[in-house]
Amino acid sequence: MTQVLTPRDWGCSPIVGQGDLRLRCGDTEILFSGEDVGWQVAFDGPMPREAAERFVATVAVQVQLEVDEAVEWVQLT
């Protein structure tokens, strides 16, 4: 799970904390929580919106390649 949800070439590493997986990417902590319909991703710390969208899109592609099924991500605000 960690390898699939950690985007390659982003310099992120797993850290201890809440959720099913928590990553530190620079000054930002990213929390993954498994839900009935998929993964909820939350950002704690500074990350430009465009970078956050690229992060989630990258992870979605990695998940799609892993499960060999179409993946859709939805932004909730």
N, C-alpha and C positions, 0 to 999 in steps of 0.2 A: 504494500500500500504506500509506504513512504516514498519509494522510488517513483511510483506513478504520479503521485500528487506533488512531487518536488520538481519544479520546472528546471530543465537542463539549462546551463549557461546563465543562471540568474544569481549564483553565489549564495543560495539559501541553504540553511542547515536546520535540522530538527532541534527543538528545544523542549524542555519540560514545561508543562502548563495545561490549562484547560483544553477540552476538546479531544477529538480522536487523533489529531495531529496538529502540532503547532510548529511553525517555521519562523526563523528570523532571516529576513532579507534586508540587509542594511540596517536602517533605523526602524524598520517596520516589522511587527509580528503579525503573522497570518495564521488564522485559526480555521481548521476544518472540522466540521461536525457532521457525522453521518445521519441522514434523515431518511424517512420512508421513501421519499421520491428522489433521493440523490444526496449530494454534498452541499452543505451550507458553508460558504467561505466568508470570513469576516476579517477586516483589516484594522489593526490597532497601531497607529503611528502614521507618520507622514509618507504618503505615496501619491503622486499625481494620478488623477482619474484615468488618464490614458495608459499609464503604466499598470495600474490595477486591472484595467480591461485587458491589456496584453497578457498579464499574468494569468488571469482566469482563462483566456482563450488558449494559451499555451497548455495549461493543465487539461483543459477539455480535449484538446487534440491528443495528448498523451493517454488520457483515459479511453478515448475512442479507439486508439491503436491497441491498447491493452485488451479491451473487451470485444473488439471487432463489431461494434454496433454504433449507430449514429448517436451523438451526444448533443444535447442542447443546454445552453446556459442562459439563465434569466437573471437580470439585475433587479434586486429589490432595494428600494430606498426608504 
